[in-house]
Every structure is written in structure tokens, then in C-alpha cells.
Amino acid sequence: MDSVEGKAQRIPLRQRPEWSDVTPVPQDDGPNPVVPIAYKEDFVETMDYFRAAYLADERSPRALRLTAEAIDMNAGNYTSPAVSLFHSLRVGVERLSGSAREEMDSVEGKAQRIPLRQRPEWSDVTPVPQDDGPNPVVPIAYKEDFVETMDYFRAAYLADERSPRALRLTAEAIDMNAGNYTVWHFRRLILEALDVELHGELDFIENIARSNPKNYQIWHHRRWVAEKLGPDATSKELEFTKKILSLDAKNYHAWSHRQWVLRALGGWKDELDYCQELLEEDILNNSAWNQRYFVVTMSPLLGGLEAMRESEVRFTVEAILAHPENESPWRYLRGLYKGDTQSWVNDPQVSSVCLRVLKSKNNFVFALSMLLDLLCHGLQPSQEFNEVVDDLETSGPDQPDSDLAKTVCSVLERVDPMRVNYWKWRKSRLPHST
């Protein structure tokens, strides 16, 4: 099953009619190579034909396609033959006529696709066309390759054929449309029927995910495979999600999958450090704050929320003072006292950070919001709180209210106009004296 890579099945060059007139040139390592390299058969054949084309200085469309295959197999080889790959590719494009250039539109770094109807292994199958009814209102102009692939897929699916060739066919269909749930479902049935080694399937999924990182079907399939593999997949899954999140730190699918991995398979040991690393890179990363809370509350290694509270409060207060306009640490601070409101109200670190931000008179909306909540839950404010809030209120048109909570609401109505109706509602819900 090594060929299941999400690409069309490769036809050996020696079996392609267009290369029948060429004698491949083997690599010359001398009579006694010290450490002969065990190259894969496909790579050896491709390079042998490349040497033949290169030595003949053949600059043709087929040679151009051959360089694409060789580059796809090894794009990082900087020895002189590999450098010539890129030279031949450039010269070949320069010499192609207009019609030949159109013929080469499909040169994309993949092996040239052989139509299924021309592959001997599918000669016994009658493709099943898509049935759109006699008068489709808006028929979709599918590409020819896609139509053929899906027609053969329907034939295999309707016959419930769970074979290696059917598995390869699902890879081609997924490569063309990674969102087709039916193809993914059938692929799972085949994988189970053939008892395929599933670590390779993770590599297949990663390859597809590079260009489809927010595809629901990919993540569902990935979880299915990881669940089958169990704890053996833990490190690979955590590394995979880390790669995805390095490209998009807010990818919901990646975070959801990562949390599932931690709960189902383990791997908690370094997760808090990972969250710390993300927040050091970007303290405004609200997804990293969410993950940090998940780890603190769910990790079996940390002792739970109460055990972590003191150190986490210190960390959060520092983050708030650095960026008081960032709502995430304010929410995180409140969450650290979940189920223990009285401790939240009584902890001087909480009221202190509110006071320090209010004194700065910059980016204090969230500080006022938290102060309002503290007052509503029984905080007895110091005179300093009254003075700093009164000072904020007197900068507006109204006189300060004798009730601190109402004054806070009045200030918020003015400085947070987007939620002015909410703050008016909060004020209306306050008791006559707070």
C-alpha cells in the first residue's frame, strides 16, 4: 500500500509508449561504491531516463514532464544532475510553442495522470455516470479528469469493492475534492477491510490538509485514524496540530482535535509549556488563553484549578497590566475562580489590578466591567476606588452618582458606546444601594 499517497497511480516510464525509443542511463557509482544508497525503484528509473534525456540534450514536452517528476521526487538535490533539472525546465518552457505550452498546463510537479480508462487494472470496470436527471437546471461543468474519477468511484462504491485499487481511487478522488464525505467514508471501510497499517494514513491526511486545513471531513477522518492507533499516535497528532496552528493560530478544527487527543490519548506533560510559548509569541492570542484554561482545569498532572490558582493569577495579572485592552486575560482571571466567587471577591490581587488599570486612565473598559461584577458580588470598595471612578465620571457631562456601581455603569455607557444599552440594562438591575 506504499503507493497510497493521494496522487494518481504512477505508470513506470518503461511502460509508457512515449518513452519506448529511449534507453535509460544508469547511475555510475564506480566498481566498488563504499556505501551504495538503496534508492526506491521509481526514483532510480526516473533518474535513469532523465540522464538519457539530459545527455541527448532533449528539450521537448516529454522531457519537461520528466523533469517535473524528478523534481517531485527530490527537489532538494543540489548535485550537478539535479541542478540541470531546473535548467532543463526553464529552457524547455522557453522553447515550447503556444500549442505546446497549452499541452503543458498540467505540469504541476506531479506525475502525468494516466486516464483510468487507459489503465489495465480498471479495464474490467464500467464507469457509472452521475445521474442529474433528464433536465438538470444548472449542470456543473466538471473537469474531464474529475468526471472520470467519480464515474469509476461510483462503480467501485456501488459494487462495494474494498480492494487496493479502490483505496488508491479514493486517494485520487480526495485529491480532487477533499470535501466529499462519501469518498472519505468509503475509504474508511476499505482501510478496515484491508487491515492497512494506519501510520501511513496519517501522512496521507497531512498531505491533503496542507491545502485544506479547515475541511471538516479531513479532521473527522484524522480522529478516526488516531482513535484506531491509540496512544501510539499521540506525539504525531500533537505535532500535526502544532504545524497547523503555526500557520493559523485560530484554527478551530486544530484546537478541537488537539483537545480530543489530550483527553483520549494523553500527552499532557508539555502542554502548559506549549501554551506559554504561544502567549510569549503573542499575548493577544485568545485561542492560546482558552487552551491554557483547558489544560489548567483538565490536566491530570497539575492538580486542578485550586492547586494552580496562585501561580496562574500572578501570570494573568502581569498579562493584564501589559495589555489591559486585551479581554482574554480578564476573562481568564475570572475563570480561575470558577465555583468560588467569594475567593474572587476577597482576593486583593483581583481588586488591585482593577485599581491599577483605572488609575492609568487608559484602556480601562474591562477593568470597570470587572469592578462592576465585584461590586455586585459584595466587594466593599475602598475610598481610593470611589475617588478614581469619580474622577473618570467627572470628565463626562454628568455628575457622579453616590452609588459606586451606578457610577461605574454611567462611565461605561460613555466610554463603551457599542454596548451602551447593555450597561443601561445592568444599571437598571442594580439594587437601590450597593
TORKOLMI-822606 format. One record per residue (C-alpha): x, y, z. Coordinates in Angstrom, 3 decimals. Layout:
N
[atom [X; Y; Z]]
...
//
This chain:
434
[atom [0.000; 0.000; 0.000]]
[atom [3.035; 2.311; -0.284]]
[atom [1.538; 3.933; -3.346]]
[atom [-1.456; 5.321; -1.447]]
[atom [-0.277; 8.943; -1.401]]
[atom [-3.210; 10.975; -2.646]]
[atom [-1.781; 11.030; -6.218]]
[atom [-2.656; 9.231; -9.415]]
[atom [-1.053; 5.789; -9.641]]
[atom [2.337; 6.156; -11.297]]
[atom [2.871; 4.290; -14.562]]
[atom [6.524; 3.196; -14.914]]
[atom [8.335; 5.059; -17.679]]
[atom [9.326; 1.792; -19.360]]
[atom [5.599; 1.087; -19.854]]
[atom [4.782; 4.471; -21.369]]
[atom [4.663; 4.458; -25.179]]
[atom [6.202; 7.941; -25.425]]
[atom [9.460; 6.665; -23.863]]
[atom [9.752; 3.400; -25.830]]
[atom [12.529; 4.822; -28.043]]
[atom [14.803; 5.768; -25.139]]
[atom [17.460; 3.630; -23.460]]
[atom [17.826; 4.646; -19.804]]
[atom [21.292; 5.511; -18.499]]
[atom [22.097; 4.031; -15.045]]
[atom [23.984; 5.980; -12.390]]
[atom [27.707; 5.224; -12.414]]
[atom [28.942; 4.794; -8.844]]
[atom [32.170; 3.097; -9.908]]
[atom [33.129; -0.565; -9.494]]
[atom [33.231; -0.582; -5.691]]
[atom [30.943; 2.019; -4.092]]
[atom [31.746; 2.393; -0.383]]
[atom [28.168; 2.951; 0.788]]
[atom [25.701; 2.256; -2.022]]
[atom [22.395; 4.047; -1.443]]
[atom [19.207; 1.974; -1.554]]
[atom [17.150; 4.259; -3.787]]
[atom [13.497; 3.458; -4.412]]
[atom [12.805; 1.761; -7.716]]
[atom [10.682; 4.629; -9.045]]
[atom [13.427; 7.142; -8.271]]
[atom [16.114; 5.015; -9.956]]
[atom [14.046; 4.629; -13.109]]
[atom [13.138; 8.317; -13.295]]
[atom [16.763; 9.441; -12.910]]
[atom [17.978; 6.840; -15.432]]
[atom [15.582; 8.201; -18.061]]
[atom [16.471; 11.757; -17.048]]
[atom [20.171; 11.079; -17.678]]
[atom [19.312; 9.757; -21.117]]
[atom [17.297; 12.877; -21.961]]
[atom [19.914; 15.172; -20.422]]
[atom [22.870; 13.590; -22.236]]
[atom [20.931; 13.800; -25.503]]
[atom [20.077; 17.450; -24.675]]
[atom [16.467; 16.639; -25.473]]
[atom [14.351; 19.767; -24.913]]
[atom [10.835; 18.559; -25.582]]
[atom [7.426; 18.454; -23.873]]
[atom [8.042; 14.879; -22.679]]
[atom [11.428; 15.881; -21.253]]
[atom [9.775; 18.775; -19.484]]
[atom [7.226; 16.412; -17.941]]
[atom [10.074; 14.131; -16.892]]
[atom [11.869; 16.962; -15.063]]
[atom [8.637; 17.652; -13.174]]
[atom [8.514; 14.030; -11.976]]
[atom [12.193; 14.083; -10.977]]
[atom [11.781; 17.346; -9.058]]
[atom [8.706; 15.953; -7.312]]
[atom [10.787; 13.007; -6.110]]
[atom [13.737; 15.083; -4.934]]
[atom [13.505; 18.876; -5.073]]
[atom [16.492; 19.372; -2.759]]
[atom [19.263; 17.526; -4.642]]
[atom [21.969; 20.088; -5.399]]
[atom [24.370; 17.773; -7.217]]
[atom [25.062; 18.731; -10.827]]
[atom [22.439; 16.395; -12.379]]
[atom [19.713; 17.836; -10.189]]
[atom [20.709; 21.430; -10.968]]
[atom [20.242; 20.582; -14.626]]
[atom [16.641; 19.617; -13.862]]
[atom [15.760; 23.231; -13.233]]
[atom [17.871; 24.414; -16.185]]
[atom [16.106; 21.976; -18.497]]
[atom [12.744; 23.018; -17.134]]
[atom [13.490; 26.693; -17.832]]
[atom [14.925; 26.109; -21.310]]
[atom [12.099; 23.724; -22.175]]
[atom [9.450; 26.308; -21.341]]
[atom [11.272; 28.947; -23.368]]
[atom [11.302; 26.743; -26.482]]
[atom [7.742; 25.487; -26.375]]
[atom [5.348; 26.804; -28.986]]
[atom [1.995; 28.248; -27.964]]
[atom [0.116; 24.999; -28.559]]
[atom [2.771; 23.002; -26.751]]
[atom [2.555; 25.367; -23.786]]
[atom [-1.177; 24.678; -23.568]]
[atom [-0.389; 20.977; -23.629]]
[atom [1.910; 21.524; -20.653]]
[atom [-0.636; 23.318; -18.460]]
[atom [-0.802; 20.163; -16.374]]
[atom [2.876; 20.228; -15.417]]
[atom [2.473; 20.893; -11.693]]
[atom [5.226; 18.872; -10.078]]
[atom [3.185; 15.639; -10.167]]
[atom [3.467; 12.623; -12.406]]
[atom [1.385; 12.958; -15.544]]
[atom [-2.035; 11.498; -14.842]]
[atom [-2.945; 8.426; -16.870]]
[atom [-6.717; 8.315; -17.503]]
[atom [-8.393; 5.455; -15.649]]
[atom [-9.834; 4.089; -18.874]]
[atom [-6.257; 3.577; -20.105]]
[atom [-5.067; 1.740; -17.012]]
[atom [-5.086; -2.042; -17.343]]
[atom [-6.191; -2.565; -13.730]]
[atom [-9.520; -0.798; -14.423]]
[atom [-10.261; -2.453; -17.771]]
[atom [-12.878; -4.745; -16.190]]
[atom [-14.917; -1.861; -14.726]]
[atom [-17.751; 0.024; -16.387]]
[atom [-17.855; 3.585; -15.049]]
[atom [-21.173; 4.858; -13.645]]
[atom [-22.020; 8.406; -14.763]]
[atom [-23.581; 10.926; -12.404]]
[atom [-27.368; 10.967; -12.715]]
[atom [-28.620; 14.561; -12.717]]
[atom [-31.998; 13.608; -14.171]]
[atom [-33.288; 14.296; -17.701]]
[atom [-33.314; 18.103; -17.414]]
[atom [-30.739; 19.452; -14.919]]
[atom [-31.419; 23.110; -14.202]]
[atom [-27.834; 24.211; -13.706]]
[atom [-25.455; 21.433; -14.807]]
[atom [-21.975; 21.862; -13.354]]
[atom [-19.080; 21.995; -15.811]]
[atom [-16.816; 19.490; -14.082]]
[atom [-13.301; 18.917; -15.396]]
[atom [-12.891; 15.786; -17.500]]
[atom [-10.472; 14.148; -15.043]]
[atom [-12.890; 14.747; -12.169]]
[atom [-15.854; 13.318; -14.084]]
[atom [-13.923; 10.182; -14.994]]
[atom [-12.590; 9.656; -11.469]]
[atom [-16.022; 9.996; -9.891]]
[atom [-17.620; 7.730; -12.504]]
[atom [-15.161; 4.985; -11.648]]
[atom [-15.575; 5.700; -7.961]]
[atom [-19.353; 5.217; -8.229]]
[atom [-18.765; 1.888; -9.921]]
[atom [-16.463; 0.725; -7.129]]
[atom [-18.733; 2.124; -4.433]]
[atom [-21.905; 0.520; -5.801]]
[atom [-20.067; -2.797; -6.103]]
[atom [-18.764; -2.328; -2.532]]
[atom [-15.302; -3.142; -3.828]]
[atom [-12.858; -2.986; -0.922]]
[atom [-9.575; -3.547; -2.686]]
[atom [-6.142; -1.906; -3.007]]
[atom [-7.120; -0.326; -6.336]]
[atom [-10.313; 1.063; -4.817]]
[atom [-8.253; 2.532; -1.983]]
[atom [-5.950; 4.214; -4.500]]
[atom [-9.008; 5.517; -6.324]]
[atom [-10.356; 7.159; -3.167]]
[atom [-6.997; 8.905; -2.788]]
[atom [-7.340; 10.354; -6.300]]
[atom [-10.939; 11.418; -5.667]]
[atom [-9.992; 13.084; -2.372]]
[atom [-7.087; 14.863; -4.038]]
[atom [-9.599; 16.380; -6.468]]
[atom [-12.256; 17.179; -3.850]]
[atom [-11.273; 16.787; -0.211]]
[atom [-14.793; 17.697; 0.949]]
[atom [-16.574; 14.618; -0.424]]
[atom [-17.841; 12.846; 2.692]]
[atom [-18.923; 9.709; 0.814]]
[atom [-15.417; 9.137; -0.539]]
[atom [-13.867; 9.524; 2.921]]
[atom [-16.452; 7.151; 4.399]]
[atom [-15.788; 4.520; 1.771]]
[atom [-12.051; 4.935; 2.291]]
[atom [-12.508; 4.082; 5.968]]
[atom [-14.431; 0.953; 5.067]]
[atom [-11.632; -0.119; 2.726]]
[atom [-8.898; 0.627; 5.252]]
[atom [-10.657; -1.607; 7.771]]
[atom [-11.324; -4.365; 5.255]]
[atom [-7.687; -4.459; 4.104]]
[atom [-6.303; -4.001; 7.621]]
[atom [-3.976; -1.295; 6.325]]
[atom [-1.142; -0.021; 8.563]]
[atom [-2.590; 3.335; 9.627]]
[atom [0.515; 5.369; 10.449]]
[atom [0.906; 5.877; 6.708]]
[atom [-2.689; 7.114; 6.583]]
[atom [-1.742; 9.954; 8.928]]
[atom [0.887; 11.029; 6.392]]
[atom [-1.722; 10.891; 3.628]]
[atom [-4.070; 13.108; 5.640]]
[atom [-1.312; 15.605; 6.438]]
[atom [-0.546; 15.927; 2.745]]
[atom [-4.201; 16.689; 1.957]]
[atom [-4.536; 19.028; 4.953]]
[atom [-1.793; 21.336; 3.695]]
[atom [-4.243; 22.891; 1.268]]
[atom [-7.440; 22.057; 3.203]]
[atom [-6.703; 22.895; 6.866]]
[atom [-10.330; 23.750; 7.697]]
[atom [-12.025; 20.828; 6.000]]
[atom [-14.420; 19.014; 8.349]]
[atom [-14.048; 15.657; 6.583]]
[atom [-10.261; 15.681; 6.951]]
[atom [-10.407; 16.270; 10.697]]
[atom [-13.133; 13.663; 11.202]]
[atom [-11.040; 11.129; 9.304]]
[atom [-7.911; 12.105; 11.219]]
[atom [-9.649; 11.495; 14.538]]
[atom [-10.915; 8.125; 13.332]]
[atom [-7.396; 7.045; 12.385]]
[atom [-5.843; 8.345; 15.619]]
[atom [-8.501; 6.581; 17.657]]
[atom [-7.680; 3.324; 15.896]]
[atom [-3.957; 3.772; 16.585]]
[atom [-4.468; 4.745; 20.208]]
[atom [-1.658; 6.236; 22.366]]
[atom [0.912; 5.377; 19.680]]
[atom [-0.464; 8.323; 17.684]]
[atom [-0.262; 10.885; 20.494]]
[atom [3.045; 12.581; 19.702]]
[atom [2.344; 12.652; 15.975]]
[atom [-1.091; 14.195; 16.491]]
[atom [0.207; 16.893; 18.817]]
[atom [2.970; 17.727; 16.353]]
[atom [0.499; 17.771; 13.470]]
[atom [-1.823; 20.240; 15.188]]
[atom [1.170; 22.353; 16.165]]
[atom [2.109; 22.641; 12.477]]
[atom [-1.416; 23.678; 11.527]]
[atom [-1.621; 26.210; 14.357]]
[atom [1.722; 27.729; 13.375]]
[atom [0.018; 28.701; 10.105]]
[atom [-3.293; 29.775; 11.662]]
[atom [-3.343; 30.169; 15.432]]
[atom [-7.146; 30.334; 15.480]]
[atom [-7.917; 27.178; 13.504]]
[atom [-10.886; 25.807; 15.473]]
[atom [-10.528; 22.330; 13.939]]
[atom [-6.906; 22.034; 15.060]]
[atom [-7.669; 23.175; 18.614]]
[atom [-10.661; 20.864; 18.873]]
[atom [-8.604; 17.932; 17.624]]
[atom [-5.742; 18.741; 19.979]]
[atom [-8.060; 18.809; 22.975]]
[atom [-9.574; 15.498; 21.922]]
[atom [-6.086; 13.969; 21.632]]
[atom [-5.138; 15.126; 25.124]]
[atom [-8.327; 13.753; 26.646]]
[atom [-8.453; 10.493; 24.716]]
[atom [-4.789; 9.619; 24.157]]
[atom [-2.787; 11.650; 26.677]]
[atom [0.251; 13.850; 26.123]]
[atom [-0.420; 16.456; 28.841]]
[atom [3.168; 16.746; 30.082]]
[atom [4.344; 19.637; 27.890]]
[atom [1.007; 21.234; 27.061]]
[atom [1.179; 24.093; 29.573]]
[atom [4.658; 24.940; 28.270]]
[atom [3.242; 24.981; 24.743]]
[atom [0.550; 27.451; 25.808]]
[atom [3.208; 29.581; 27.485]]
[atom [5.252; 29.552; 24.294]]
[atom [2.275; 30.705; 22.217]]
[atom [1.438; 33.523; 24.623]]
[atom [5.048; 34.683; 24.715]]
[atom [4.872; 34.928; 20.933]]
[atom [1.513; 36.724; 21.008]]
[atom [-0.098; 37.669; 24.302]]
[atom [-3.269; 38.594; 22.374]]
[atom [-3.753; 35.001; 21.157]]
[atom [-7.174; 34.320; 22.669]]
[atom [-7.081; 30.709; 21.449]]
[atom [-3.920; 30.112; 23.473]]
[atom [-5.615; 31.591; 26.553]]
[atom [-8.531; 29.231; 26.020]]
[atom [-6.181; 26.260; 25.669]]
[atom [-4.287; 27.297; 28.797]]
[atom [-7.515; 27.257; 30.781]]
[atom [-8.381; 23.864; 29.319]]
[atom [-5.018; 22.485; 30.449]]
[atom [-5.154; 24.032; 33.926]]
[atom [-8.631; 22.669; 34.564]]
[atom [-8.385; 19.305; 32.810]]
[atom [-4.800; 18.051; 33.050]]
[atom [-4.465; 15.111; 35.465]]
[atom [-0.870; 16.197; 36.141]]
[atom [-1.471; 19.681; 37.549]]
[atom [-3.836; 19.058; 40.453]]
[atom [-6.780; 21.092; 39.266]]
[atom [-7.832; 24.712; 39.303]]
[atom [-7.394; 25.364; 43.013]]
[atom [-3.860; 23.982; 43.053]]
[atom [-2.849; 26.149; 40.077]]
[atom [-4.707; 29.317; 41.060]]
[atom [-1.973; 31.265; 42.833]]
[atom [0.646; 30.958; 40.082]]
[atom [-1.911; 31.477; 37.331]]
[atom [-3.290; 34.636; 38.964]]
[atom [0.214; 36.107; 39.086]]
[atom [0.795; 35.280; 35.438]]
[atom [-2.566; 36.723; 34.427]]
[atom [-2.166; 39.954; 36.374]]
[atom [1.143; 40.588; 34.616]]
[atom [-0.522; 39.973; 31.240]]
[atom [-3.359; 42.369; 32.104]]
[atom [-1.011; 45.155; 33.146]]
[atom [0.948; 44.734; 29.915]]
[atom [-2.187; 44.793; 27.722]]
[atom [-5.275; 45.948; 29.657]]
[atom [-7.193; 46.314; 26.392]]
[atom [-6.993; 42.539; 25.810]]
[atom [-10.200; 40.924; 27.060]]
[atom [-8.801; 37.379; 27.198]]
[atom [-6.743; 37.647; 30.406]]
[atom [-9.622; 39.425; 32.170]]
[atom [-11.902; 36.509; 31.280]]
[atom [-9.175; 34.069; 32.249]]
[atom [-8.762; 35.762; 35.635]]
[atom [-12.472; 35.424; 36.304]]
[atom [-12.384; 31.784; 35.241]]
[atom [-9.635; 30.974; 37.724]]
[atom [-12.241; 31.411; 40.476]]
[atom [-14.956; 29.325; 38.853]]
[atom [-17.178; 27.877; 41.554]]
[atom [-15.559; 30.034; 44.230]]
[atom [-16.956; 33.533; 43.790]]
[atom [-16.157; 34.578; 47.343]]
[atom [-12.445; 33.929; 46.866]]
[atom [-12.545; 36.004; 43.683]]
[atom [-14.189; 38.922; 45.528]]
[atom [-11.840; 38.685; 48.511]]
[atom [-8.544; 38.206; 46.678]]
[atom [-6.699; 41.552; 46.857]]
[atom [-4.803; 40.736; 43.654]]
[atom [-8.053; 40.996; 41.676]]
[atom [-9.247; 44.333; 43.011]]
[atom [-5.690; 45.643; 42.916]]
[atom [-5.218; 45.005; 39.200]]
[atom [-8.549; 46.740; 38.523]]
[atom [-7.431; 49.760; 40.516]]
[atom [-4.030; 49.967; 38.834]]
[atom [-5.572; 49.929; 35.359]]
[atom [-8.230; 52.502; 36.321]]
[atom [-5.559; 54.826; 37.655]]
[atom [-3.787; 54.734; 34.303]]
[atom [-6.965; 56.130; 32.649]]
[atom [-6.104; 54.154; 29.505]]
[atom [-7.859; 51.063; 28.156]]
[atom [-9.880; 50.650; 31.336]]
[atom [-13.200; 49.285; 29.981]]
[atom [-12.529; 45.713; 31.116]]
[atom [-11.258; 46.919; 34.487]]
[atom [-14.512; 48.823; 35.025]]
[atom [-16.520; 45.816; 33.888]]
[atom [-14.775; 43.557; 36.394]]
[atom [-15.148; 46.135; 39.139]]
[atom [-18.891; 46.259; 38.470]]
[atom [-19.107; 42.476; 38.794]]
[atom [-17.080; 42.555; 42.008]]
[atom [-19.368; 45.205; 43.478]]
[atom [-22.459; 43.197; 42.526]]
[atom [-20.979; 40.179; 44.338]]
[atom [-20.273; 42.027; 47.552]]
[atom [-16.932; 43.819; 47.233]]
[atom [-16.630; 46.625; 49.751]]
[atom [-14.771; 49.288; 47.773]]
[atom [-12.026; 51.382; 49.302]]
[atom [-12.116; 55.150; 49.239]]
[atom [-9.445; 55.010; 46.554]]
[atom [-11.847; 53.171; 44.253]]
[atom [-14.517; 55.810; 44.796]]
[atom [-12.081; 58.588; 44.014]]
[atom [-10.649; 57.078; 40.844]]
[atom [-14.091; 56.205; 39.438]]
[atom [-15.457; 59.628; 40.346]]
[atom [-12.506; 61.158; 38.556]]
[atom [-13.357; 59.177; 35.411]]
[atom [-17.013; 60.208; 35.658]]
[atom [-16.393; 63.931; 36.185]]
[atom [-14.594; 64.008; 32.857]]
[atom [-18.054; 63.463; 31.342]]
[atom [-21.174; 65.658; 31.277]]
[atom [-22.964; 64.116; 34.296]]
[atom [-22.313; 64.444; 37.995]]
[atom [-21.112; 61.307; 39.776]]
[atom [-23.686; 59.087; 41.468]]
[atom [-23.335; 58.401; 45.194]]
[atom [-23.705; 54.695; 44.379]]
[atom [-20.338; 53.481; 43.031]]
[atom [-21.863; 50.662; 40.937]]
[atom [-24.214; 53.121; 39.202]]
[atom [-21.326; 55.488; 38.595]]
[atom [-19.369; 52.643; 37.018]]
[atom [-22.307; 51.902; 34.702]]
[atom [-22.563; 55.574; 33.751]]
[atom [-18.884; 55.699; 32.844]]
[atom [-19.201; 52.504; 30.801]]
[atom [-22.198; 53.934; 28.922]]
[atom [-19.965; 56.780; 27.822]]
[atom [-16.667; 55.004; 27.117]]
[atom [-18.160; 51.814; 25.658]]
[atom [-20.875; 53.100; 23.283]]
[atom [-21.070; 49.816; 21.377]]
[atom [-22.695; 48.232; 24.451]]
[atom [-24.426; 51.276; 25.839]]
[atom [-27.794; 49.517; 26.025]]
[atom [-26.241; 46.641; 27.934]]
[atom [-24.753; 48.959; 30.540]]
[atom [-28.095; 50.767; 30.891]]
[atom [-29.714; 47.385; 31.474]]
[atom [-27.070; 46.492; 34.060]]
[atom [-27.713; 49.786; 35.834]]
[atom [-31.465; 49.129; 35.877]]
[atom [-30.825; 45.763; 37.568]]
[atom [-28.785; 47.244; 40.408]]
[atom [-30.356; 47.447; 43.865]]
[atom [-31.127; 50.927; 45.203]]
[atom [-27.876; 50.879; 47.162]]
[atom [-24.711; 48.858; 46.551]]
//
